[in-house]
């Protein structure tokens, strides 16, 4: 099974501070990887490097075989990225923003309209399609960010806290959407909620202080404890006894 996401000894330093410290992993098609860790662990920095928004201090990241630094345009053609906060143009309507994203991706005419309609249907945005984004709730804004990531049907999805701000029903809908797409894509979901990983992921990586401290199935992590804090305590105790 060939990897669609490859991270090889990736490192990011900000002055004397090392945010991401020499991490390596790969994700094949058909795998949903949960990327867990506390705030400040290096999750978002890793995802921004993979998406080409932050330049690594060392190491490489590849999407569908394309280096994100050396061949950024080719790499990003295969990437759908939902960043932390999902920045948009708040004065645009939902339809207007997605139409703008479609033009940026090179789509026009009926193809653009079809892709916009499909992305809105997948994220259940039809009811607010003519509203300015600035008038939407946090949950709807998050869904607009997810819609733009899905617009071009990419082979790779990198989703930073995709259910942040959603109510329980909306979280369930997004998780079902990810499950439906899983067999055709390589997906990374960043979260600090262990429940999220057990619901949709087939594999989980825990990062702490910029380094990978666990790479296991969600079931293996749940056996260590019912929460991410409990898992961290388990990992700490194990490292102290080795």
Buried (B, 14 or more C-beta within 10 A) or exposed (E): EEBBBBBBEBBBBEEEEBBBBBBEBBBBBBBBBBBBBBEEBBBBBBBBBBBBBBEBBEBBBBBBEBBBBEBBEBBBBBBBBBBBEBEBEEEBBBBBBBBBBBEEBEBEEEEBBEBBBBBBEBBBBEEBBEBBBEEBEEBBBBBBBBBBBBBBEBBBBBBBBBBBBBEEEBBEBBBEBBBEBBEEBBBBBBBBBBEBBBBBBBBBBBBBBBBBBBEBBBEEBBEBBEEBEBBBEBBEEEEEEE
